[in-house]
Amino acid sequence: MADRFDVVVIGGGPGGYTAAIRAAQLGFATACIDDWTRAGGKPAPGGTCTNVGCIPSKALLQSSENYEHAGHAFADHGIDVKGLSIDVKRMLARKDKVVGQNNDGILYLFKKNKVAFFHGRGSLAARDGDAWTVKVDGAKPATITATHVVVATGSKPRALPGTPIDNDRVLDNEGALAIPDVPARLGVVGAGVIGLEMGSVWRRLGATVTVLEALPTFLGAVDEAVAKEALKVFTRQGLAIHTGAKITAVEVGKADVKVAWTDATGKTQSSTFDRLIVSIGRVPFTGGLGAEAVGLALDERGFVVVDDACRTNLPNVWAVGDVVRGPMLAHKAEEEAVAVCERIAGQHGHVDFNTVPWVIYTSPEIAWVGETEQQLKAAGTAYKAGTFPFLANGRARALGDTTGFVKVLADAATDRILGVHMIGPMVSELISEGVVAMEFGAASEDLARICHAHPSLSEATKEASLAVLGRAVNI
Ligand SMILES: Cc1cc2nc3c(=O)[nH]c(=O)nc-3n(C[C@H](O)[C@H](O)[C@H](O)COP(=O)(O)OP(=O)(O)OC[C@H]3O[C@@H](n4cnc5c(N)ncnc54)[C@H](O)[C@@H]3O)c2cc1C
């Protein structure tokens, strides 16, 4: 294998593997180094997203949703299910299979695009002339050189002080995706995306789930009307959500975990769980990268410092994804990766953070793009809002899921769409229409005048746009 490359990417998650493929497509001799290893020692490229994030969580969300539908929703359709049971071992094996297929898919794409793959830990060692020396520490150690280096080393879970993760009783996202049996009492610290998704999985399978969130508001970054609806629905489903909850002590026993906490009124509380998931956010990961040795600048929180174009302080060293500022989302990492490679090729890659979609894959799903009503109010922007409930949508009624609504926010003077907010069935898919509209600088009237298939959930977006103009038809 050649040891001189145009582009070497350190990290093989969504940011890293996408950068490697795009660089190769642009004609650069490219290598990608990733250290994730699956059972048996085989490489497992795909990073957090593929191995312990987006993909396995969605596999378990689907399994648990199927189980819940079979237990509750099918009867309404005249389908009686007798003797329903869940085999957690088989469910987890299916999840592992899905993950393995994604790992193999990335290895195939590397081969197809002639990306040289190195399995091990990559570190920036030195700059020699116009090239970087990068060391690979793994089963097959190597020293390679590169004109450009893209750092895509991702993130790791934020620790709760005084609460070590053992992934048996106290779990991070990795453990939460591999609980071997349904815990009767599950505690979740943190009501963010990961906590809510993991809490939903195990609640649907029968766990009593208590969510302890330190912040005073539930889903503070989400549009207030959506967050309010979500809290109502999740509570009705049986998730006990406590905001303003401060953990004071965690005591891990042989068979349970005792958590002492104070509630929003300052009253001392105590809860005992069979397992406790800690999901209080993620922090950038640069361990073993050699940042200090070569003087790669990190900020006070450990993020690699980059400019708007993802350039670091070092010549020809770029950084993308969770290890740099901005939303910790797989698709944000991928977009930055593509933009960086195109800049290396002298093109004009660009990522607009305002049109990055956000999704929470609970049931109902939550999705949004652009600004929330509270952000527009705080900025003093004059806007119009249009809302349409799924209750009035024919396809949602046929599906048997009429929870939630679509809300479109548009500039009061120009009608340009400023934000689209959704809670309801399949809104993870519906939000793309809002993203496209915003990327093209559409007005709400543009969406309102586009012919949408009937019956479809997307008609709710058209109707919400019509509502901005004060002329929704079906309500
Ligand atoms: C439970 C969970 C669910 C999630 N669900 C979603 C979702 O639905 N949608 C979404 O958009 N995002 C989701 N995320 C977030 C998403 O996983 C991250 O935003 C995304 O993985 C970031 O990609 P990345 O390439 O920057 O880093 P990572 O995916 O973290 O990849 C970094 C890779 O680099 C490797 N590495 C690190 N240092 C080195 C080194 N020195 N040498 C070699 N290799 C190294 C790591 O082992 C890893 O393989 C979820 C996260 C979690 C934990």
The ligand as a Tripos MOL2 file, in Angstrom:
@<TRIPOS>MOLECULE
LIG
   53    58     1     0     0
SMALL
NO_CHARGES

@<TRIPOS>ATOM
      1 C1        -27.5680    6.9310   20.8360 C.3       1 LIG1
      2 C2        -27.2750    7.9570   19.7740 C.ar      1 LIG1
      3 C3        -28.2050    8.1790   18.7700 C.ar      1 LIG1
      4 C4        -27.9410    9.1090   17.7860 C.ar      1 LIG1
      5 N1        -28.8880    9.2940   16.8200 N.ar      1 LIG1
      6 C5        -28.6570   10.2000   15.8550 C.ar      1 LIG1
      7 C6        -29.6030   10.3820   14.8130 C.ar      1 LIG1
      8 O1        -30.6460    9.7320   14.7850 O.2       1 LIG1
      9 N2        -29.3210   11.2840   13.8380 N.ar      1 LIG1
     10 C7        -28.1620   12.0260   13.8550 C.ar      1 LIG1
     11 O2        -27.9670   12.8320   12.9520 O.2       1 LIG1
     12 N3        -27.2510   11.8740   14.8250 N.ar      1 LIG1
     13 C8        -27.4690   10.9740   15.8140 C.ar      1 LIG1
     14 N4        -26.5150   10.7900   16.7810 N.ar      1 LIG1
     15 C9        -25.2920   11.6100   16.7220 C.3       1 LIG1
     16 C10       -24.3160   11.0310   15.6870 C.3       1 LIG1
     17 O3        -24.0150    9.7110   16.0380 O.3       1 LIG1
     18 C11       -23.0550   11.8790   15.6320 C.3       1 LIG1
     19 O4        -23.3890   13.2270   15.4000 O.3       1 LIG1
     20 C12       -22.1440   11.4050   14.5050 C.3       1 LIG1
     21 O5        -21.7830   10.0610   14.6900 O.3       1 LIG1
     22 C13       -20.8850   12.2800   14.4180 C.3       1 LIG1
     23 O6        -20.0790   11.8110   13.3910 O.3       1 LIG1
     24 P1        -18.4890   12.0130   13.4150 P.3       1 LIG1
     25 O7        -18.0040   11.3980   12.1550 O.co2     1 LIG1
     26 O8        -18.1740   13.4120   13.6890 O.co2     1 LIG1
     27 O9        -17.9660   11.1870   14.6740 O.3       1 LIG1
     28 P2        -18.1560    9.6900   15.1540 P.3       1 LIG1
     29 O10       -19.3490    9.0630   14.5620 O.co2     1 LIG1
     30 O11       -18.0370    9.7190   16.6210 O.co2     1 LIG1
     31 O12       -16.9200    8.9090   14.5230 O.3       1 LIG1
     32 C14       -15.6060    9.1260   14.9330 C.3       1 LIG1
     33 C15       -14.8120    7.8770   14.6140 C.3       1 LIG1
     34 O13       -13.4310    8.1670   14.7460 O.3       1 LIG1
     35 C16       -12.8080    7.1460   15.4950 C.3       1 LIG1
     36 N5        -11.5970    7.7350   16.0780 N.ar      1 LIG1
     37 C17       -11.4990    8.6660   17.0500 C.ar      1 LIG1
     38 N6        -10.2260    9.0230   17.2380 N.ar      1 LIG1
     39 C18        -9.4940    8.2920   16.3530 C.ar      1 LIG1
     40 C19        -8.1220    8.2210   16.0560 C.ar      1 LIG1
     41 N7         -7.2300    9.0000   16.6640 N.pl3     1 LIG1
     42 N8         -7.7240    7.3450   15.0930 N.ar      1 LIG1
     43 C20        -8.6180    6.5690   14.4420 C.ar      1 LIG1
     44 N9         -9.9370    6.5990   14.6800 N.ar      1 LIG1
     45 C21       -10.3560    7.4660   15.6250 C.ar      1 LIG1
     46 C22       -13.8660    6.7280   16.4800 C.3       1 LIG1
     47 O14       -13.5830    5.4690   17.0580 O.3       1 LIG1
     48 C23       -15.0760    6.7130   15.5620 C.3       1 LIG1
     49 O15       -15.1520    5.5140   14.8520 O.3       1 LIG1
     50 C24       -26.7300    9.8450   17.7840 C.ar      1 LIG1
     51 C25       -25.7770    9.6040   18.7710 C.ar      1 LIG1
     52 C26       -26.0380    8.6790   19.7540 C.ar      1 LIG1
     53 C27       -24.9900    8.4260   20.7900 C.3       1 LIG1
@<TRIPOS>BOND
     1     1     2 1
     2     2     3 ar
     3     2    52 ar
     4     3     4 ar
     5     4     5 ar
     6     4    50 ar
     7     5     6 ar
     8     6     7 ar
     9     6    13 1
    10     7     8 2
    11     7     9 ar
    12     9    10 ar
    13    10    11 2
    14    10    12 ar
    15    12    13 ar
    16    13    14 ar
    17    14    15 1
    18    14    50 ar
    19    15    16 1
    20    16    17 1
    21    16    18 1
    22    18    19 1
    23    18    20 1
    24    20    21 1
    25    20    22 1
    26    22    23 1
    27    23    24 1
    28    24    25 2
    29    24    26 1
    30    24    27 1
    31    27    28 1
    32    28    29 2
    33    28    30 1
    34    28    31 1
    35    31    32 1
    36    32    33 1
    37    33    34 1
    38    33    48 1
    39    34    35 1
    40    35    36 1
    41    35    46 1
    42    36    37 ar
    43    36    45 ar
    44    37    38 ar
    45    38    39 ar
    46    39    40 ar
    47    39    45 ar
    48    40    41 1
    49    40    42 ar
    50    42    43 ar
    51    43    44 ar
    52    44    45 ar
    53    46    47 1
    54    46    48 1
    55    48    49 1
    56    50    51 ar
    57    51    52 ar
    58    52    53 1
@<TRIPOS>SUBSTRUCTURE
     1 LIG1         1 GROUP 0 **** ****
